[in-house]
């Protein structure tokens, strides 16, 4: 039998850490189906969907934690969902920044029951207008029949100055 779990890893960004984690996973006959990594100010966080044989899973987890004692590991069983086919849509959201904006955007996406595959938010001071501008790039997994323009319209209800571009 095969085990599939989500492994979240975070800590100080050690040179070669991802390569070492991948090598050790392969040593236990496992592999990463997908992964996402972020590095920020000498820290890193990664999330991987790992597949490994049932008899190797506990040994792999123990070996990783022993080999990397300064890194934090969290394991969660992967959910297998039987659902309608999904498509990916990409959006860019731009507006004047305000407190709570990221949370409000996240709430709209959650209320629409959309899967956020990636969300990158940036804030930039714009000297010409004397304001801070918010920009978010979103990748969403949505059911095939969902119209991306309707999603964009829902997000634009955040405030009058919100503009959403569907890519």
Buried (B, 14 or more C-beta within 10 A) or exposed (E): EEBBBBBBBBBEBEEEBBEBBBEBBEEBEBEBEEBEEEEEEEEBBBBBBBBBBEEBBEEBBEBBEEEBEEBEBEEEEBEEEEEEEBEEBBBBBEBBBEEEBBEBBBEBBEEBEBBEBEBEBEEEEEEEEEBEBBBBBBBBEBEEEBEBEEBBEBBBEBEEEBEBEEE
